[in-house]
Every structure is written in C-alpha cells, then in structure tokens.
C-alpha cells in the first residue's frame, strides 16, 4: 500500500494521536440487557437461577454439543474438566499458550510438561506432542486454539488415542471458530471457553465447558459448587466456580451476535492482510482452508531481517503512533518464573515464535479505516526501518 509521511518516532504526526487501545468492549442490545438485569435483581436470585441455564442451552445449540456447563472463568473450567477426567501426574501442553493453561493443570494437582507448536499455525504440533507423551508418560493432553486458530484436531485425537490419554482443549479464544465447518466445542473430551472482556463473547468474567460426555458434564456441574450435591456432604473437593445470573445475562446478550462479529473480524483481518501483502517479513498465523477463526487477536509474526525491525523496536515505534500492542505470548510459559522448577525441555520453535509475535488492536466494531491505518503504520515503519533503528537504538 502507498504510504506518506514519516513515522511518529521520527518526528512525524502520530496516526492515532488520541490512542488506539488493544481491545474495546461494546455491549450490544443494552435495552434487553437492562431488562434481564432488572428481572434478576427483582427476583433476588443472583446465582443458581434460570439465566445460567438459558445461557447453557443457547451455547450448546450454537456449539452443536449436548452439554455446556457455565463457570466463573475459563481457568476454573479447565481445572474442573481435568479433575472430572481423573487426571494426575502430568499434562502435556504447548509452551506457546497463555499461562492459565499451565496454571489450571497445576491447581488440578498435575504438572505441566511442554511441547512445540507448529511454526505456521502457532498451535500444538501433533508430532512433538506424541513424542512428549511417550517420553513423559503424561496422563492427559491439552491443546490451545491460539488466537482462535483451530488446532489440527484430527491428528491430536489420534495422538491422544494412541497414547491412551484424554484430550482437553483450552478454547479460551475460540468461541465462534470452526474446524472444516464444525464448531469448535465438540472436540476432545471437553473444550473450555473464556467470556472475559477481551473475548468475542463477553460476560464480564465467565467461562463455558462444552462436552459430549454426560458424566463429565455432571461432574463439572457438581464441581463448580464445591462438589456439594445439595446436602453439604461433598462427594469430592470442588471449587466455588459458579457463574452469577448477572454475568450470564450479559453473556446471553453477547452470544446472540457472535456469528456476525466473527464475520466482521474475518473481513477486518482480510483487509489488513491485503494491505500488508507486499511488506516483507510480516505475516499472520496460517489458517487452514475451510477453517474459521474468531481472530480473537490480530497477531503478527515478524521476521526482523527482511522487515527491518525486531519486535521490541516495532512495539516502541507503534506506541509513538498511539497504537497499543502486546507480546502474546512472551515469555512462553515454559520460560516463566512460575515453572522454572520443572525439568527443562528444549523448544526452539516455541522460543523463536515467542520472540517474533506482536498483537495489534482489533475489536468487533472497529472501523475498516482504522484497520487500513494500522496497516499503514506497519508499512511505513518497514519503509523507514533503518532510520527507526538509528533513532531508537533498536
């Protein structure tokens, strides 16, 4: 794309002088939400009510699964699913994921062990996962649909079957994603979604456990209320992981517009990709033909040599333009202090990817002009890369 002017870091005019945040939540259909909240508050029943049940039924219909259990957040949902599957020992998972994936295994009483990701899709590499399961004797496999990109679910199912272990998906980013036409939500033993404010469907805070396993669903439903069947004689140590009626009301209203928001995000990302197609050294995660991503994040993979800037320098230069950014996920989980005590495993692909990713702003109601201006910012930083390096010491 043709660009004019010099970057703000070199004294030019900032493209977003008022600032462009990474995410911006807009609550749709406020009248309906207000009506629902008023009904809940009038009833006086703030938990364990009909709104949570309505949300579970609506989500199950969209995900094309028989069971959905609403919980307080995705992390607690992962913990409950691991507990319900009887996982102990260790859990194999990607090193390139949000820390909560590993934290859930830890809090469920298991130790995370880390595998490589595919350098194109940035999701769990089935071949390395198989190798890790054989080496570690892990009792479960957990994969993440990173940024909403569906995992290679067919291959991972075979890997888990061959190893004789259950497969669980951290689907925090993927409510609305599809694998070859099938909604993410019905793969593996269970898939767990997040409804936090950065997601495409929001509840304020919340999560959803989707499964085809009735027994697992029942265990998670019991587990979210301490493991108490109703007589206070807890059958196992559960959590306080209930979703409130108020959060469920927001989630219900938000869920209704999910397909349209996914289509909009797909169009925005396509426009961005078109605008930067001639810029060397910058790409998006690869999405398999026939798959649909939520594009929960607009994440770039930077090759510093042809692009001209490394990720830290690019992030500083974008900040001068008023553009917020994040390094999702840097450091990768296996490099974080919380897991320094675990035996080291060499993950060169993960380390390389983590050094080269940068997430830019994207939200479902973003104006297309904003997306093309974002692309302009990236393009002109490439075109002035030598000057930017000189000015910033990058």
N, C-alpha and C positions, 0 to 999 in steps of 0.2 A: 504494500500500500504506500502511496505517496504521503510523506510527512513534511511538515515545515517547522521551522523554529528549532532552537536548541533546548536540551533538557534543563529542567529547573535547577538541577545540581550544578549546572554550568552557568547559572545566572539567567536562564530563560524563564518564561512565565509558567507557573505550575498549571498543569492541566486540570487539576481538581483542587483549586485554592481553598474551598470550603471543606475538603476532606472527603474521602471515599472509604467508608468502613468495610471490613471484610464481609459482614453479614448485616442485614437489616430486616427485621421481622415485621410483617404486616398481617394483622389479624383480619381475616375476611368475615363478612356477614355478621357484623357486630350486633345487629338487632337480634338475630337468632341467639347469639351467644349470651347477650344480656337477658333474654327471656329464659334461657336454660339456667343461667346462674341464679336468677331470681326464684325460679321454681325450686332449685336445690336449697337455697338459703331459707326459703319459706318452709320447706319440709323439715329442716333441722337435721337431715341425714347427710352428713358430709363424706362418709365412707360406706363401703359395702352396700351401695344403692343400685338403682336401676340404670343410671347413666353409664357406669362402668360396664355393666352387662350389654348395654346397647352399643357401646364402643367395640367391645369384643366381637359382637355379632357382625357389625359393619366391617371391621377389619378382616375378619375371617372370610367374608364374602368377597372383598377386594383381592385378598391374597389367595383365594381358592383353596383354603385349607379348612378342615373341620373344627380345629381348636385354636383359639387365641386367648392368652391369659395376660391381662393388663397388670403392670407392675410399676413401682415407683421410679425406676430408671433402667436403662439397658444393662448396667453393671450388675445390679441385683438380679435381673433376669438371667444373665449368664451364670451367676452363682447358683441360682435355684435350678437351672437346667443341668448344670454339672452335678449338683447334688442328686437330682432326680435320676440321672443316668448312672449313679453309683461310682463316679469317677474318683480314683485315688491314685497316689503315686505321682505321675507327671502327665502333663498335657502338651502335645506338640502343637506349635502355632507359628505364624510368621513373626520374624523380628521386626518387620515393617508393618506396624499397626499402632493404633492408639494404645496408650499404657493401660487403659481399663481392660483390655483383652487379657493381658497377663495378670492384672490385679484380681480379676474375677477368679482365675484359677487358683491364685494364692489364697484368697479368702475362702475358697471352697475346700481348702486343705490339700491342694495339689501344687506341684512345682512346674512352672512353665519351662519348656525346652524349645529352642528357636530354630526355625528353618528359613531357607531362602525364599525370595519372591521371584516371579517371572519379571525380567527387566522391561518387557513391553507393557504388560497389563498392570504390573505392580501388585498383583495378587499372589497368593501362595503357590509356589512351584510344586506341582504334584510329585515330580521325580525326587526332589530333595526331601519332601515330606515323607515319602516312602522310605528313603534312606534313613531319615532321622527316627522313624518309628522302629525300624529294625535295630538301630544302634541303641536306642534309649529304652525300649520296652514300654513306651508311654501307654497310658490306659485310655487315652482319647485323642482325637484330632480336632483342632479348632481352626477355622479359616475365616478371613475377613474379606467382605466385599468392599475393597478400598475405594473411597470417594464415590461409591455407588456402582463401580465396575463389577459385574458378576464374575465370580470365580469360575474356574473350569470344573464345574460341579460333577460332571460325569466321571472325569478322571479321579477327582478326590474321593468320590463314592467308591470307586474301585480300589483305591489305595486303602481306605478305611476297611473295606470288606476283606481285602487280602490280609490285613493286619489283625482283623477281628476286634476292632475298636469302634466305638460310636463316633459319629461326625457331628459337630456343632458349628453353627455359623454365627459369627459376630456380624450381624446385618445392620449395625447402627446407622450406616449411611444409605441403606438400600431399600427403604420403603418406597416402592414405585418402580424399582428396577425389574428387568425381565431377562431371563436366560432362554434364548431361542423361542420367545413367545410365552414362556411360562413365568408367572410372577415369582420373584424371589420371596421365599416364605415357606415353601413346601419341600425344601431340600434338606438332606441330612435328618438327624433325629429331631432337631429343632433349629429355628433361626430366631434371633433376638434383635429387635429394632429399638432405636432411640427416638424419643419425641422431644429432645431438648431444643432450646431456641435456635441452634444453628442448623437444624434439620429441615427437610422439605415439608414434613408434617410436625406440628408442634403441640405440646400440651403444657408448656412452661417447663415442667420436668415430667418425664414418664418413659415407659418402655412397653414393648409388646413381645410376648413369647408366642411364636407360631409353630405349630406342630401337627403332624398327622397321627401321633401316638396318644391315645386317650389316657393311658396310665401315666405318661409323663406330664400331660396337661393337668391331671388331677393332683399329682404330687406337687407341681409348681403352684397350683391354686391353693393347696393346703399350706405349702411352704411360705407363701407371701404373707400369711397371717400367723407366723411363729410356729407353724406345724400344729396348730390347735384346731381339732376337729369340731370344736364348739362346746366342749365340756371342760376345757382347761387342762385336760390330760394330754399334753402334747405328745404326738406319736414320733416326732423327730425334731431336732433343733432347727427351726425355721428362722425366718427374718421378719422384720416389720417392713415389708416391701409392697404394701398396698398402694394403689393409685387412688387419690381422692376423687370424689364426684366432681369437684371443681375443675381439676385437671382433665378429667375425662370429657367434660363438656367442651372445653377448648379443643381437645383432640378430635372430637366428633365433627365440630365445625370445620376444623382444618383438613380433616381427612377427605371431606367431600370434594374439595378442589384439587386433589392430588394428581389425577391424570393430566389435567390442564397445565398444572405447574411443571410437571415433568416434560411435557411437550414444549413449553416455553423455554425451560432451561436448555433443552436439547437444541432449540433454534438459536439461542444466545451463544452457546458454546460453538455451534457450527459457524456462526458469523465470526466469532473470534478466530477460530481455526483458519477460516478463509482469509481473514485479514493478515494473519502472520505466516501464511503458507510459504512466502519467499524469504523469510528470515531464517538464516541457518542457525543450527544449534539450539532450537527450541521446539518442543513437541508436547502433545497431550498424551495421557495414558491411552493405550490401544484398546479399542472396544471391538469385540468380535462381531462379525456380520450377523445381523438378526437379533443381537442383544440390545437392551435398552438400559441406560444408566440414568440415575437421578441427577448425576453431575452435582452431587452434594457440595463438591468443591471444584473450583476451576484451578487445577494444579498443573503447573508447567514442569517439564523435565528439561533442565538446561545442560547443554554441553559447552563448557566455558571456552574451549579453544575456538570453535567457529563463531560462537555468539559474541565473544569478546569480553564478557564479564562473568565472574563467578557469582554464586547465589547471594552471599552476604553483600557484595557490592551492588548487585542488582536491587536487592531489598532496600538498601540505603538510598539509592537513586530514585526508586519508586516512592519512597517516603517523602522525598523532596517534592515530588509531584502531588503529594497529598493522598497517595494510594497506600492503604493498609495492606499488609501481607503477613503470611505465617509460613513457617517451615514445617509443614505436616508431612513426614514425621521425623524430626531431627532434635535430639539424637534418637536413633531407633531404640526400641525397648531393650534389646539385649545389651546396649551400651549405657543404659541409665543406671544411676547410683542404686536404685532400689533392687537391682538384680545383679549387682557386682559380685555377690557371694556365690552365684551359680557357676558351674563349670563353663569355661569359655568354649564357644563353637565359632569357627571361622566362617563368616558370612560376607564375603567380598562383594557380592552383587547388592545385597541389602545396604551395606555401608556406602557403596558408590551411589546408589539411588538416593539414599537419605541425604547425602551431601549435595544433591543436584535438583531437589524438588523445591518449588516455591508456589504457594497457594495465593491466588489473587481474589479480589472481591467478586462475588456473584450472589444475586438473590433473585427470587422468582418473579418479582415485579420490576426488575431492572430495565431501564430504557435501552433499546438497541443502540442508541447513540453512545451511551456510556460504555458499552462493550467495545465498540469500534475505537473509542478514545483510549480505552485500556490497551488495545492492540497498538494504537499509535504510540503510546508511552513506551511499550516494549520495543517497538520498531526503531524509534529514534534513539533509544539508549544503545541499541546494537550499532546504529549508524555512527554514533559518537563515542563508541566504546573506548577507544584509545584516550580520548580527552577525559572521559569519566574516570578511567583508571588513574590517570595522571593527577586529576583534581582530588581524588579520594584516597589515593594510596592503595587502591584495590588491585 
